[in-house]
Amino acid sequence: MRKPKKTFLLYYDQAQIWEGLSDSQAGKLIKLLHKNSNSKPPKADKLIEFAYNIIKSKIDTDYLLWEEKCNKNKEIAKKGWKKRRTLEQANACERIQTDATYADNDNDNDNDNDNEFKDI
């Protein structure tokens, strides 16, 4: 089953599809696209059915690309967390402090006043 996705894209290169529809047909088409991805266009209006199939095909392709990207990001995150846990367990990373009470508070305030040019 597909993960729910809250958005879909309409593209500028689909403008001819929308311009070929009447306002009533365009309204029906956008409502049909918004219902869900498994909506079926009404058989009575072949133009809406044709436009729906073109736009729906692009929505489905975008969804597959989105799902693939989510899976890649999930794997990258898993690897990152696994690496982070390994570093913390081995205490191999010196820059990440595990205990704030051992913070370095070394203040060097050196005031070297050389007086070699005092009598110039």
C-alpha positions in Angstrom: 0.0 0.0 0.0 1.2 3.5 -0.8 2.3 5.9 1.8 0.0 8.9 1.9 1.4 12.0 0.1 -0.2 15.3 0.7 0.7 17.0 -2.6 0.9 16.6 -6.3 2.3 18.9 -9.0 0.6 20.4 -12.0 3.1 21.5 -14.6 3.2 24.5 -16.9 3.7 22.2 -19.9 0.2 20.8 -19.2 -1.4 24.2 -19.9 -2.7 23.1 -23.3 -4.6 20.3 -21.6 -6.3 22.8 -19.3 -6.9 25.4 -22.0 -8.7 22.7 -24.1 -11.3 22.2 -21.4 -14.2 24.4 -20.6 -14.3 25.9 -17.1 -16.9 23.3 -16.0 -14.7 20.5 -17.3 -11.6 21.9 -15.7 -13.4 22.2 -12.4 -14.6 18.6 -12.7 -11.0 17.4 -13.6 -9.3 19.2 -10.7 -11.9 17.9 -8.2 -11.4 14.4 -9.6 -7.6 14.7 -9.2 -8.0 15.9 -5.7 -10.3 13.1 -4.5 -7.6 10.5 -4.5 -5.2 8.7 -6.8 -7.6 5.9 -7.6 -10.5 8.0 -8.8 -11.9 7.1 -12.1 -13.1 9.8 -14.6 -16.7 9.8 -15.7 -17.1 7.7 -18.9 -19.6 10.2 -20.3 -17.0 12.9 -20.9 -14.2 11.5 -23.0 -12.2 14.8 -22.9 -12.1 14.8 -19.1 -11.1 11.1 -19.2 -8.3 11.8 -21.7 -7.0 14.8 -19.8 -7.2 12.9 -16.5 -5.2 9.9 -17.8 -2.4 12.2 -19.0 -2.2 14.2 -15.8 -2.7 11.1 -13.6 0.2 9.3 -15.4 2.6 12.2 -14.5 1.3 12.2 -10.9 2.0 8.5 -10.6 5.5 8.9 -12.0 6.2 11.8 -9.6 5.0 9.6 -6.7 7.3 6.8 -7.6 10.3 9.2 -7.8 9.2 10.7 -4.5 9.0 7.2 -2.9 12.4 6.3 -4.3 13.9 9.5 -2.8 12.3 8.8 0.6 13.8 5.3 0.6 17.3 6.6 -0.3 17.1 9.3 2.4 15.9 6.7 4.9 19.0 4.5 4.2 21.3 7.5 4.4 19.8 8.4 7.8 20.2 4.9 9.0 23.9 4.8 8.0 24.5 8.2 9.7 22.9 7.1 12.9 24.7 3.8 12.9 28.0 5.6 12.4 27.2 8.1 15.1 26.3 5.4 17.6 29.6 3.5 16.8 31.6 6.7 17.4 29.9 7.4 20.7 30.4 3.8 21.9 34.1 3.8 21.0 34.5 7.4 22.2 36.6 7.9 19.1 35.5 11.5 18.4 37.3 14.0 20.6 35.3 17.0 19.4 32.0 15.7 20.7 32.0 16.0 24.4 29.9 13.5 26.3 30.1 15.3 29.6 29.8 19.0 29.8 31.5 19.2 33.3 34.8 18.5 31.7 34.6 21.5 29.3 37.9 23.2 28.6 38.0 26.6 30.3 41.6 27.5 29.5 41.9 31.3 29.3 45.2 32.5 28.1 45.6 36.2 28.8 49.3 36.9 28.0 50.3 40.5 28.2 53.9 40.7 26.9 55.0 44.3 27.1 58.4 44.4 25.6 60.1 47.7 26.2 62.7 47.5 23.6 61.4 50.6 21.7 60.6 52.7 24.8 63.4 55.2 24.4 63.1 56.0 20.8 
